[in-house]
Amino acid sequence: MTPSQIIDHQSPNFDDRPAGKDPDMLILHYTGMKTAEESLARLRDPVAKVSAHYLIDEDGALYRLVDEARRAWHAGVSHWAGETDINSCSLGIELQNPGHKFGYRAFPDAQMTALTDLCAEILSRHAIPAGRILGHSDVAPSRKEDPGELFDWRRLAAAGIGRLPRNPASPASPARMDDREARAALTAIGYDPGAPLADILTAFQRHYRQTKIDGQFDTRTAGLIRALAG
């Protein structure tokens, strides 16, 4: 992604990262608003006090709102692998999509292409492990659904961006997991140990088992959890 292809729309909603806090997480969102114009207005509204580093419209147009060196206000109350100040150690990308409230739909090819290119550029600048490229729902499972079950994580993984279980077609045995084992495995992956287990399972399924989102255990979900935790 060349600088000439990035449209700068500076947001006032940012501050400095704490000393020693460089970005080592990448959080993907959907806007949950009907149009990119509405999304840009909100992400640049000082009263709203929300922002992200980038916004990508459905046609692939890329907007830069906050410099990567600064802390954007995108994650809110969140948790991953013991870290609770996600904004300080992350970059946030918003994808224009009406979301579950206004007619959730698949993310167009142009948008996914722009996202893939942007992520590749970001990874060339920052040491972000694959297991720390996440959805908003992963870090805030009781509050958020985005980017949701229609987001194409496999496409990103095929480009070397993010992490999927190594063998999702053949989950490990035994099939069943009790709550204690599930909690331990999901915590090892990075999920908040204090969040309700059903919320975490739902978030896990939105990312890793998108064909059935019910917050319940089954053979498929148990196998995927074990594969990712292992």
C-alpha positions as CSV (number, residue, x, y, z in Angstrom):
1,M,0.0,0.0,0.0
2,T,1.7,3.2,-1.1
3,P,1.3,6.5,0.7
4,S,-0.5,8.0,-2.3
5,Q,-3.3,5.4,-1.8
6,I,-3.9,6.3,1.8
7,I,-6.4,9.1,2.5
8,D,-5.5,11.0,5.6
9,H,-8.4,12.0,7.8
10,Q,-6.9,12.9,11.1
11,S,-8.9,12.0,14.2
12,P,-8.4,14.0,17.4
13,N,-9.1,10.9,19.5
14,F,-5.7,9.6,20.4
15,D,-2.9,10.1,23.0
16,D,0.6,8.9,23.5
17,R,1.5,5.3,24.1
18,P,3.1,4.7,27.5
19,A,6.9,4.5,27.5
20,G,8.1,1.1,26.2
21,K,4.7,0.1,24.7
22,D,5.2,-0.6,21.1
23,P,2.4,-2.2,19.0
24,D,2.5,-6.0,19.3
25,M,-1.2,-6.7,18.7
26,L,-3.5,-6.0,15.7
27,I,-7.2,-5.7,16.4
28,L,-9.8,-5.9,13.6
29,H,-13.2,-4.4,13.9
30,Y,-16.3,-3.7,11.9
31,T,-17.8,-0.2,12.2
32,G,-21.4,-1.3,12.8
33,M,-22.6,1.8,11.0
34,K,-24.5,2.2,7.8
35,T,-22.0,4.2,5.7
36,A,-18.3,5.0,5.7
37,E,-19.3,8.7,6.0
38,E,-21.1,8.0,9.2
39,S,-18.2,5.9,10.5
40,L,-15.6,8.6,9.6
41,A,-17.7,11.2,11.4
42,R,-17.9,9.2,14.5
43,L,-14.2,8.1,14.5
44,R,-13.3,11.8,14.2
45,D,-15.8,13.2,16.7
46,P,-14.1,14.4,19.9
47,V,-17.3,13.9,21.8
48,A,-17.4,10.2,20.9
49,K,-13.9,9.6,22.1
50,V,-13.4,6.6,19.8
51,S,-11.0,6.1,17.0
52,A,-8.8,3.6,15.1
53,H,-5.6,3.8,13.2
54,Y,-7.2,2.9,9.9
55,L,-10.7,2.6,8.3
56,I,-11.2,0.6,5.1
57,D,-14.4,1.2,3.1
58,E,-16.1,-1.7,1.3
59,D,-14.7,-0.4,-2.0
60,G,-11.2,-0.7,-0.6
61,A,-10.6,3.0,0.1
62,L,-8.1,3.3,3.0
63,Y,-8.3,6.1,5.5
64,R,-5.6,6.8,8.1
65,L,-7.0,8.4,11.2
66,V,-4.3,8.0,13.8
67,D,-0.5,7.6,13.4
68,E,0.7,4.2,14.3
69,A,3.1,5.7,16.9
70,R,0.1,7.0,18.8
71,R,-2.5,5.2,20.9
72,A,-5.9,5.1,19.2
73,W,-9.0,4.5,21.3
74,H,-10.6,1.4,19.7
75,A,-10.5,-1.6,22.0
76,G,-12.3,-0.3,25.1
77,V,-12.5,-2.6,28.2
78,S,-10.7,-5.7,26.9
79,H,-8.2,-8.4,27.8
80,W,-5.8,-10.7,26.1
81,A,-3.1,-13.0,27.6
82,G,-3.0,-11.0,30.8
83,E,-2.9,-7.6,29.1
84,T,-5.8,-5.2,29.9
85,D,-4.6,-2.0,28.3
86,I,-5.0,-3.2,24.8
87,N,-5.1,0.2,23.2
88,S,-1.5,0.9,24.5
89,C,0.0,-2.1,22.8
90,S,-2.1,-2.5,19.6
91,L,-3.1,-1.1,16.3
92,G,-6.8,-1.0,15.3
93,I,-8.3,-1.4,11.9
94,E,-12.0,-0.6,11.3
95,L,-13.7,-2.3,8.4
96,Q,-16.8,-0.5,7.1
97,N,-19.7,-2.9,7.6
98,P,-23.2,-2.3,8.9
99,G,-22.7,-5.0,11.5
100,H,-25.3,-7.3,13.1
101,K,-27.5,-4.3,14.0
102,F,-28.0,-2.9,10.5
103,G,-27.7,-5.8,8.1
104,Y,-24.4,-7.7,8.6
105,R,-22.9,-8.9,5.3
106,A,-19.8,-10.5,3.9
107,F,-16.7,-8.3,3.4
108,P,-16.2,-7.5,-0.3
109,D,-13.1,-8.7,-2.2
110,A,-11.8,-5.1,-2.7
111,Q,-12.0,-4.5,1.1
112,M,-10.3,-7.8,1.9
113,T,-7.6,-7.1,-0.6
114,A,-6.9,-3.7,0.9
115,L,-6.9,-5.2,4.4
116,T,-4.5,-7.9,3.4
117,D,-2.1,-5.4,1.8
118,L,-2.3,-3.1,4.8
119,C,-1.7,-5.9,7.3
120,A,1.3,-7.0,5.3
121,E,2.7,-3.5,5.5
122,I,2.0,-3.3,9.2
123,L,3.8,-6.6,9.9
124,S,6.8,-5.3,8.0
125,R,7.1,-2.5,10.5
126,H,6.0,-4.1,13.7
127,A,6.8,-7.5,15.4
128,I,3.3,-8.7,15.8
129,P,3.0,-12.5,16.5
130,A,0.3,-14.4,14.5
131,G,-1.5,-15.3,17.7
132,R,-2.0,-11.6,18.5
133,I,-3.9,-10.7,15.3
134,L,-7.4,-10.8,16.6
135,G,-10.9,-9.7,16.3
136,H,-12.5,-7.2,18.7
137,S,-14.8,-10.0,20.0
138,D,-11.7,-12.0,21.0
139,V,-10.5,-9.3,23.4
140,A,-13.9,-8.2,24.5
141,P,-16.1,-11.4,24.3
142,S,-18.9,-10.2,26.6
143,R,-19.3,-6.9,24.7
144,K,-18.4,-7.3,21.1
145,E,-19.3,-9.4,18.0
146,D,-17.0,-7.9,15.4
147,P,-15.7,-8.5,12.9
148,G,-18.0,-11.5,13.1
149,E,-18.6,-14.9,11.6
150,L,-18.6,-13.6,8.0
151,F,-15.1,-12.3,8.2
152,D,-12.6,-14.3,6.2
153,W,-9.9,-15.2,8.6
154,R,-8.7,-18.0,6.3
155,R,-7.9,-15.6,3.6
156,L,-5.7,-13.6,5.9
157,A,-4.0,-16.8,7.2
158,A,-3.3,-17.9,3.6
159,A,-1.4,-14.7,3.2
160,G,0.6,-15.4,6.4
161,I,-1.5,-13.0,8.5
162,G,-2.9,-14.4,11.8
163,R,-3.2,-17.9,13.2
164,L,-5.6,-20.8,12.6
165,P,-5.5,-24.3,14.1
166,R,-3.0,-26.5,12.2
167,N,-5.4,-29.3,11.6
168,P,-9.0,-28.0,11.9
169,A,-10.4,-30.9,9.7
170,S,-9.4,-33.5,12.3
171,P,-9.9,-32.3,15.8
172,A,-8.0,-34.1,18.5
173,S,-9.6,-36.7,20.7
174,P,-11.3,-37.1,23.1
175,A,-14.3,-35.2,21.9
176,R,-15.6,-33.9,25.2
177,M,-14.2,-31.1,27.4
178,D,-15.4,-30.3,30.8
179,D,-15.6,-26.6,31.9
180,R,-12.3,-26.7,33.8
181,E,-10.3,-28.1,30.8
182,A,-12.0,-25.6,28.5
183,R,-11.3,-22.6,30.7
184,A,-7.7,-23.6,31.0
185,A,-7.2,-24.2,27.3
186,L,-9.0,-20.9,26.3
187,T,-6.9,-19.0,28.9
188,A,-3.7,-20.5,27.4
189,I,-4.8,-19.2,24.0
190,G,-5.2,-15.8,25.5
191,Y,-8.9,-15.3,26.3
192,D,-10.0,-13.5,29.5
193,P,-10.2,-16.0,32.3
194,G,-12.7,-13.9,34.1
195,A,-15.3,-13.7,31.3
196,P,-18.3,-16.0,31.2
197,L,-17.3,-19.3,29.5
198,A,-20.3,-19.2,27.1
199,D,-19.2,-15.7,25.9
200,I,-15.6,-16.9,25.3
201,L,-16.8,-19.9,23.4
202,T,-19.0,-17.7,21.2
203,A,-16.1,-15.4,20.5
204,F,-13.9,-18.4,19.7
205,Q,-16.5,-19.8,17.3
206,R,-16.9,-16.5,15.5
207,H,-13.1,-16.6,14.8
208,Y,-12.4,-20.3,14.4
209,R,-15.6,-22.2,13.8
210,Q,-17.8,-19.8,11.9
211,T,-20.4,-22.3,10.6
212,K,-22.1,-22.6,14.0
213,I,-22.1,-19.9,16.6
214,D,-23.9,-21.1,19.7
215,G,-21.5,-20.8,22.6
216,Q,-21.7,-24.5,23.2
217,F,-19.3,-27.4,23.2
218,D,-19.3,-30.0,20.5
219,T,-16.7,-32.3,19.0
220,R,-15.6,-29.6,16.4
221,T,-15.3,-26.8,18.9
222,A,-13.4,-29.0,21.5
223,G,-11.0,-30.2,18.8
224,L,-10.3,-26.7,17.5
225,I,-9.6,-25.4,21.0
226,R,-7.2,-28.2,21.7
227,A,-5.5,-27.7,18.4
228,L,-5.0,-24.0,19.0
229,A,-4.0,-24.3,22.6
230,G,-1.5,-27.0,21.8
